[in-house]
Amino acid sequence: MKNVLRKEILGIRNKLNKEYVINASEEVFKNLKTMDVFRASKHVMVYVSFKNEVSTQLIMSHLLSNNKQFLVPYTNKRDCSMTPALISNLDDLSVGNYGILEPAINKADQSYSSLIDLVIVPGIAFDLSGNRIGFGKGYYDFFLSQLNGKIPIIALAYDFQIKNKIPSEPHDIKMDYIISPTKIIRSP
């Protein structure tokens, strides 16, 4: 069931035009900026968007211009793990695994996990209960399960990515918030 939904949503997302992605991403960013949890954060772990994902470019630029620190994931394909890297400049990123911009391995350090006070994640499909379907490798579920304490998790999505209910498994980590161009959903 997850694979069918993943294929369906990716089919729609892959056909989006650039103008739609830009406009929808701007609306998502406007909604994100209204959230106290975002405004209060000091060290934000954020994905680097690629293809037609909700763009994180505005978020990263905003964090840099507001003297906040942000971290991005360095991925290890061998064990499907992620390690956070503290970034001070977008030029610190280059094409890495899966064609996604990533930091160099020497910038990544697991100890940075203790700095994180907010995580912004991508996904393919979400539901009103905070469930998430990603690409199926488990990178984010494993990473999020290793964080100490209750750190808020925000997913960014287009409206068509949000369903009433999607399949979930016990190891899946729920999102605290899902932000789309038209709404902010807080998980129950």
C-alpha positions as CSV (number, residue, x, y, z in Angstrom):
1,M,0.0,0.0,0.0
2,K,2.8,2.4,0.8
3,N,4.5,1.8,-2.5
4,V,1.3,2.4,-4.4
5,L,0.7,5.7,-2.6
6,R,4.4,6.6,-3.0
7,K,4.3,6.1,-6.8
8,E,1.0,8.0,-7.1
9,I,2.1,11.0,-5.2
10,L,5.6,11.1,-6.8
11,G,3.9,10.9,-10.2
12,I,1.9,14.1,-9.4
13,R,4.9,15.8,-7.8
14,N,7.3,15.1,-10.7
15,K,4.9,16.8,-13.1
16,L,4.7,20.1,-11.1
17,N,6.0,23.1,-13.0
18,K,8.6,25.4,-11.6
19,E,6.2,28.3,-11.0
20,Y,3.9,26.2,-8.9
21,V,6.8,24.9,-6.8
22,I,8.1,28.4,-6.2
23,N,4.7,29.9,-5.3
24,A,3.6,26.9,-3.1
25,S,7.0,26.9,-1.3
26,E,6.6,30.6,-0.6
27,E,3.2,30.0,1.0
28,V,4.6,27.1,3.1
29,F,7.4,29.4,4.3
30,K,4.9,32.1,5.2
31,N,3.0,29.6,7.3
32,L,6.2,28.3,8.9
33,K,7.2,31.8,9.9
34,T,4.0,32.2,11.9
35,M,4.8,29.3,14.2
36,D,6.2,30.0,17.6
37,V,8.2,26.8,17.5
38,F,10.0,28.0,14.4
39,R,10.6,31.6,15.7
40,A,12.0,30.3,19.0
41,S,14.4,27.8,17.4
42,K,18.1,28.5,17.4
43,H,19.5,25.3,15.7
44,V,17.3,24.0,12.9
45,M,18.0,20.7,11.1
46,V,16.5,21.2,7.6
47,Y,16.5,19.0,4.5
48,V,18.0,20.4,1.3
49,S,15.2,20.2,-1.3
50,F,15.7,18.7,-4.6
51,K,13.6,18.0,-7.7
52,N,10.1,19.2,-6.9
53,E,10.1,18.9,-3.1
54,V,8.8,21.9,-1.2
55,S,11.8,24.2,-1.4
56,T,13.8,24.9,1.7
57,Q,15.9,27.7,0.1
58,L,13.9,30.5,1.7
59,I,14.1,28.8,5.1
60,M,17.8,28.4,4.9
61,S,18.4,32.0,3.8
62,H,16.0,33.2,6.5
63,L,17.9,31.3,9.2
64,L,21.3,32.6,8.0
65,S,20.0,36.2,7.8
66,N,18.5,36.0,11.3
67,N,21.7,34.7,13.0
68,K,20.3,31.3,13.6
69,Q,22.2,28.1,12.9
70,F,21.1,25.4,10.7
71,L,22.2,21.9,10.1
72,V,21.7,19.6,7.1
73,P,22.1,15.9,6.8
74,Y,25.1,14.1,5.4
75,T,23.8,10.6,4.3
76,N,25.7,7.3,4.4
77,K,24.3,4.9,1.8
78,R,25.9,1.9,3.3
79,D,23.8,1.9,6.5
80,C,21.1,4.4,5.5
81,S,22.1,6.8,8.3
82,M,22.3,10.6,8.5
83,T,24.7,12.7,10.4
84,P,24.0,16.4,10.9
85,A,26.5,19.0,9.6
86,L,26.5,22.6,10.8
87,I,26.4,24.9,7.8
88,S,27.3,28.6,7.8
89,N,27.1,29.1,4.0
90,L,25.1,27.5,1.3
91,D,28.4,27.2,-0.7
92,D,29.4,24.5,1.9
93,L,27.1,22.1,0.0
94,S,27.9,20.0,-3.1
95,V,26.1,17.2,-5.0
96,G,26.2,14.0,-2.9
97,N,24.2,10.8,-2.6
98,Y,21.0,10.6,-4.6
99,G,21.9,13.9,-6.4
100,I,21.0,16.0,-3.3
101,L,23.2,18.8,-2.1
102,E,25.1,17.7,1.0
103,P,27.9,18.9,3.2
104,A,31.4,17.3,3.0
105,I,31.8,14.4,5.3
106,N,34.3,16.4,7.4
107,K,31.6,18.9,8.3
108,A,29.3,16.1,9.7
109,D,29.4,15.2,13.4
110,Q,27.0,13.2,15.4
111,S,27.6,15.4,18.4
112,Y,25.7,18.2,16.6
113,S,22.5,16.3,17.3
114,S,22.5,17.7,20.8
115,L,22.2,21.2,19.4
116,I,19.1,20.6,17.4
117,D,15.9,22.2,18.7
118,L,13.7,21.8,15.6
119,V,13.8,19.3,12.7
120,I,12.2,20.1,9.3
121,V,11.7,17.0,7.2
122,P,10.6,16.1,3.6
123,G,8.3,13.3,2.7
124,I,6.1,12.0,0.0
125,A,2.8,11.5,1.8
126,F,1.3,12.5,5.2
127,D,-1.9,12.1,7.1
128,L,-3.9,14.1,9.6
129,S,-2.4,12.0,12.4
130,G,1.1,13.0,11.6
131,N,2.2,9.8,9.8
132,R,4.7,10.2,7.0
133,I,5.8,8.1,4.0
134,G,9.3,8.8,2.7
135,F,11.3,7.1,0.1
136,G,11.4,3.9,2.1
137,K,15.0,3.7,3.2
138,G,14.3,4.8,6.8
139,Y,16.9,7.5,7.0
140,Y,14.7,10.0,8.8
141,D,12.9,7.5,11.0
142,F,16.2,6.2,12.3
143,F,17.7,9.6,12.8
144,L,14.7,11.1,14.5
145,S,14.5,8.0,16.9
146,Q,18.1,8.7,18.0
147,L,17.5,12.3,19.1
148,N,17.5,13.1,22.8
149,G,14.4,14.6,24.2
150,K,11.2,15.8,22.6
151,I,12.3,17.9,19.6
152,P,9.5,19.3,17.4
153,I,9.3,17.8,14.0
154,I,7.8,19.7,11.1
155,A,7.1,18.3,7.7
156,L,6.6,20.4,4.6
157,A,4.1,19.3,2.0
158,Y,1.9,20.3,-0.9
159,D,-1.8,20.0,-0.2
160,F,-2.1,17.0,-2.5
161,Q,0.5,15.1,-0.4
162,I,-1.8,15.2,2.7
163,K,-4.4,12.4,3.0
164,N,-6.9,11.6,5.7
165,K,-5.1,8.3,6.6
166,I,-2.0,6.6,5.3
167,P,-0.5,3.2,6.3
168,S,2.0,3.4,9.1
169,E,4.2,1.0,11.0
170,P,5.4,0.9,14.7
171,H,8.9,2.2,13.8
172,D,7.6,5.2,11.8
173,I,8.1,8.5,13.6
174,K,5.2,10.9,13.6
175,M,5.4,14.5,12.6
176,D,4.3,17.1,15.2
177,Y,3.3,19.5,12.5
178,I,2.6,19.3,8.7
179,I,2.7,22.6,6.9
180,S,1.2,23.1,3.4
181,P,0.5,26.2,1.4
182,T,-3.0,26.4,2.8
183,K,-2.8,25.0,6.3
184,I,-0.9,24.0,9.4
185,I,-1.8,20.7,10.8
186,R,-0.9,19.8,14.4
187,S,-0.8,16.1,15.1
188,P,-3.1,14.8,17.8
